[in-house]
Structure formats: C-alpha cells, structure tokens
C-alpha cells in the first residue's frame, strides 16, 4: 500500500507540473476550472462557484479579480435584483478556454499514447472503483 500511495502522489504531482506547462503559466488550474464551469453552466454568483468548486469565497474573489484583469470574465449586476452580481464568461474568455482545452486534450492524448485502448478502459474502471470506495 505504501508503494501505491507514493506512486499516486508522484503521478499526481508530475501531472500537475506538466499541466502548468500546458497552460503556459498563463492560467492557473483554478482559473481554468472557473472558466470551464462558467462555459458549461452559464453565469454564476461567486457563492455558487465557491460551492461548486469547493473553495472559499475569498479564493473565488482572488481568482475572479485575476480573470477580470485578463478580460476573460465580467461581473454584471442582475437587472432583477441589484444586490446580486453574476460572473459572466466573455467572448475572449470563451476563446481562451477553448484554446487551452484543446492544448490539454492534445497533452493527454500524447501522454496516454503508449497505452492500449484496453489499458485506458482499465484505468477508467479502476479509478471509478477507487472513487466509489
């Protein structure tokens, strides 16, 4: 078990480091997850993002401030209730997300190129078992 735990930790760390290179250090993983969430689920309040991504509200504020600076998102007040501020993905943010999503996909395809389809299916089965355990 110790060897498996050490390998899992090492693989996870290595993948994170390599993914940072895929994002060209232009975007953090958390920024990517926020852009992806907004793309898939539409505009959200900061509190909704906080719950969906299981991070603190202050963390969401720091990341969204950075994304606004990059012009990838906007904060827009609700026309129905001025107290509510929704976070919207900009067109530039959408284009950036799609570009980095393609880079990520290409990276993963290359990373798993040496594995057979059966190997990949087994990975999926085992990770699902681990997730449910």
VEXKE-581886 format. One record per residue (C-alpha): x, y, z. Coordinates in nm, 3 decimals, always signed. Each point is the difference from the previous one (the first is absolute). Example, Ala and Ser with C-alpha at 12.3 -4.5 7.8 and 13.67 -1.06 7.14 Angstrom:
<site><x>+1.230</x><y>-0.450</y><z>+0.780</z></site>
<site><x>+0.137</x><y>+0.344</y><z>-0.066</z></site>
% end
This chain:
<site><x>+0.000</x><y>+0.000</y><z>+0.000</z></site>
<site><x>+0.286</x><y>+0.237</y><z>+0.079</z></site>
<site><x>+0.142</x><y>-0.046</y><z>-0.352</z></site>
<site><x>-0.340</x><y>+0.064</y><z>-0.160</z></site>
<site><x>-0.058</x><y>+0.311</y><z>+0.210</z></site>
<site><x>+0.346</x><y>+0.134</y><z>-0.085</z></site>
<site><x>-0.053</x><y>-0.068</y><z>-0.371</z></site>
<site><x>-0.341</x><y>+0.168</y><z>-0.001</z></site>
<site><x>+0.143</x><y>+0.308</y><z>+0.170</z></site>
<site><x>+0.295</x><y>+0.009</y><z>-0.242</z></site>
<site><x>-0.221</x><y>-0.041</y><z>-0.310</z></site>
<site><x>-0.243</x><y>+0.267</y><z>+0.121</z></site>
<site><x>+0.283</x><y>+0.246</y><z>+0.069</z></site>
<site><x>+0.164</x><y>-0.069</y><z>-0.336</z></site>
<site><x>-0.328</x><y>+0.044</y><z>-0.189</z></site>
<site><x>-0.067</x><y>+0.330</y><z>+0.180</z></site>
<site><x>+0.346</x><y>+0.130</y><z>-0.091</z></site>
<site><x>-0.041</x><y>-0.106</y><z>-0.362</z></site>
<site><x>-0.348</x><y>+0.154</y><z>-0.018</z></site>
<site><x>+0.145</x><y>+0.329</y><z>+0.123</z></site>
<site><x>+0.230</x><y>-0.013</y><z>-0.304</z></site>
<site><x>-0.303</x><y>-0.071</y><z>-0.223</z></site>
<site><x>-0.165</x><y>+0.313</y><z>+0.141</z></site>
<site><x>+0.326</x><y>+0.184</y><z>-0.081</z></site>
<site><x>-0.011</x><y>+0.141</y><z>+0.352</z></site>
<site><x>-0.249</x><y>+0.244</y><z>-0.154</z></site>
<site><x>-0.290</x><y>-0.153</y><z>+0.188</z></site>
<site><x>-0.023</x><y>-0.183</y><z>+0.330</z></site>
<site><x>-0.192</x><y>-0.324</y><z>+0.036</z></site>
<site><x>-0.257</x><y>+0.180</y><z>+0.214</z></site>
<site><x>-0.045</x><y>+0.269</y><z>-0.263</z></site>
<site><x>-0.052</x><y>-0.275</y><z>-0.257</z></site>
<site><x>-0.261</x><y>-0.170</y><z>+0.221</z></site>
<site><x>-0.193</x><y>+0.325</y><z>+0.047</z></site>
<site><x>+0.000</x><y>+0.073</y><z>-0.374</z></site>
<site><x>-0.108</x><y>-0.357</y><z>-0.073</z></site>
<site><x>-0.279</x><y>+0.015</y><z>+0.260</z></site>
<site><x>-0.132</x><y>+0.327</y><z>-0.143</z></site>
<site><x>+0.019</x><y>-0.142</y><z>-0.354</z></site>
<site><x>-0.188</x><y>-0.318</y><z>+0.095</z></site>
<site><x>-0.253</x><y>+0.146</y><z>+0.247</z></site>
<site><x>-0.038</x><y>+0.364</y><z>-0.102</z></site>
<site><x>+0.030</x><y>+0.309</y><z>+0.221</z></site>
<site><x>+0.034</x><y>-0.067</y><z>+0.374</z></site>
<site><x>+0.024</x><y>+0.194</y><z>+0.323</z></site>
<site><x>+0.331</x><y>-0.019</y><z>+0.186</z></site>
<site><x>-0.168</x><y>-0.197</y><z>+0.278</z></site>
<site><x>-0.127</x><y>-0.256</y><z>-0.253</z></site>
<site><x>+0.350</x><y>-0.041</y><z>-0.146</z></site>
<site><x>+0.140</x><y>-0.036</y><z>+0.350</z></site>
<site><x>-0.240</x><y>-0.286</y><z>+0.075</z></site>
<site><x>+0.041</x><y>-0.167</y><z>-0.340</z></site>
<site><x>+0.381</x><y>+0.004</y><z>+0.019</z></site>
<site><x>+0.014</x><y>-0.061</y><z>+0.375</z></site>
<site><x>+0.224</x><y>+0.298</y><z>+0.076</z></site>
<site><x>-0.041</x><y>+0.307</y><z>+0.220</z></site>
<site><x>-0.182</x><y>+0.311</y><z>-0.117</z></site>
<site><x>+0.318</x><y>+0.205</y><z>+0.050</z></site>
<site><x>+0.186</x><y>-0.241</y><z>-0.230</z></site>
<site><x>-0.267</x><y>+0.047</y><z>-0.270</z></site>
<site><x>+0.028</x><y>+0.378</y><z>+0.039</z></site>
<site><x>+0.378</x><y>-0.009</y><z>-0.047</z></site>
<site><x>-0.026</x><y>-0.221</y><z>-0.308</z></site>
<site><x>-0.287</x><y>+0.197</y><z>-0.155</z></site>
<site><x>+0.192</x><y>+0.325</y><z>+0.054</z></site>
<site><x>+0.285</x><y>-0.152</y><z>-0.201</z></site>
<site><x>-0.238</x><y>-0.123</y><z>-0.272</z></site>
<site><x>-0.161</x><y>+0.346</y><z>-0.026</z></site>
<site><x>+0.343</x><y>+0.156</y><z>-0.040</z></site>
<site><x>+0.065</x><y>-0.242</y><z>-0.288</z></site>
<site><x>-0.341</x><y>+0.094</y><z>-0.148</z></site>
<site><x>-0.114</x><y>-0.363</y><z>+0.007</z></site>
<site><x>-0.302</x><y>+0.063</y><z>+0.226</z></site>
<site><x>-0.225</x><y>+0.290</y><z>+0.103</z></site>
<site><x>-0.199</x><y>+0.070</y><z>+0.314</z></site>
<site><x>-0.350</x><y>+0.112</y><z>-0.094</z></site>
<site><x>-0.272</x><y>+0.116</y><z>+0.240</z></site>
<site><x>-0.335</x><y>-0.174</y><z>-0.033</z></site>
<site><x>-0.269</x><y>+0.217</y><z>-0.159</z></site>
<site><x>-0.255</x><y>-0.167</y><z>+0.229</z></site>
<site><x>+0.188</x><y>+0.047</y><z>+0.328</z></site>
<site><x>+0.286</x><y>+0.252</y><z>+0.010</z></site>
<site><x>+0.148</x><y>-0.177</y><z>+0.305</z></site>
<site><x>+0.082</x><y>-0.305</y><z>-0.213</z></site>
<site><x>+0.316</x><y>+0.002</y><z>-0.208</z></site>
<site><x>+0.041</x><y>-0.276</y><z>-0.256</z></site>
<site><x>+0.330</x><y>-0.103</y><z>-0.152</z></site>
<site><x>-0.015</x><y>-0.032</y><z>-0.379</z></site>
<site><x>+0.248</x><y>-0.153</y><z>-0.240</z></site>
<site><x>+0.112</x><y>+0.250</y><z>-0.266</z></site>
<site><x>+0.048</x><y>-0.098</y><z>-0.363</z></site>
<site><x>+0.375</x><y>+0.035</y><z>+0.052</z></site>
<site><x>-0.029</x><y>-0.225</y><z>+0.307</z></site>
<site><x>-0.193</x><y>-0.259</y><z>-0.200</z></site>
<site><x>+0.260</x><y>+0.004</y><z>-0.279</z></site>
<site><x>+0.283</x><y>-0.029</y><z>+0.252</z></site>
<site><x>-0.172</x><y>-0.290</y><z>+0.175</z></site>
<site><x>-0.054</x><y>-0.186</y><z>-0.328</z></site>
<site><x>+0.365</x><y>+0.055</y><z>-0.098</z></site>
<site><x>+0.128</x><y>-0.136</y><z>+0.332</z></site>
<site><x>-0.256</x><y>-0.283</y><z>-0.003</z></site>
<site><x>+0.146</x><y>-0.109</y><z>-0.335</z></site>
<site><x>+0.355</x><y>+0.030</y><z>+0.137</z></site>
<site><x>-0.103</x><y>-0.212</y><z>+0.300</z></site>
<site><x>-0.163</x><y>-0.263</y><z>-0.221</z></site>
<site><x>+0.305</x><y>-0.016</y><z>-0.227</z></site>
<site><x>+0.224</x><y>-0.035</y><z>+0.306</z></site>
<site><x>-0.209</x><y>-0.287</y><z>+0.141</z></site>
<site><x>-0.022</x><y>-0.177</y><z>-0.335</z></site>
<site><x>+0.377</x><y>+0.020</y><z>-0.027</z></site>
<site><x>+0.047</x><y>-0.104</y><z>+0.364</z></site>
<site><x>-0.214</x><y>-0.312</y><z>-0.043</z></site>
<site><x>+0.119</x><y>-0.077</y><z>-0.352</z></site>
<site><x>+0.206</x><y>-0.296</y><z>+0.122</z></site>
<site><x>-0.301</x><y>-0.164</y><z>+0.166</z></site>
<site><x>-0.234</x><y>-0.235</y><z>-0.182</z></site>
<site><x>-0.374</x><y>+0.059</y><z>-0.010</z></site>
<site><x>-0.036</x><y>-0.287</y><z>+0.245</z></site>
<site><x>+0.250</x><y>+0.163</y><z>+0.238</z></site>
<site><x>-0.199</x><y>+0.324</y><z>-0.011</z></site>
<site><x>-0.329</x><y>-0.185</y><z>+0.059</z></site>
<site><x>+0.162</x><y>-0.172</y><z>+0.299</z></site>
<site><x>+0.119</x><y>+0.337</y><z>+0.135</z></site>
<site><x>-0.355</x><y>+0.129</y><z>-0.022</z></site>
<site><x>-0.142</x><y>-0.309</y><z>+0.173</z></site>
<site><x>+0.259</x><y>+0.014</y><z>+0.278</z></site>
<site><x>-0.035</x><y>+0.376</y><z>+0.057</z></site>
<site><x>-0.378</x><y>-0.040</y><z>+0.019</z></site>
<site><x>+0.041</x><y>-0.279</y><z>+0.255</z></site>
<site><x>+0.240</x><y>+0.218</y><z>+0.200</z></site>
<site><x>-0.241</x><y>+0.291</y><z>-0.016</z></site>
<site><x>-0.287</x><y>-0.213</y><z>+0.133</z></site>
<site><x>+0.205</x><y>-0.170</y><z>+0.273</z></site>
% end
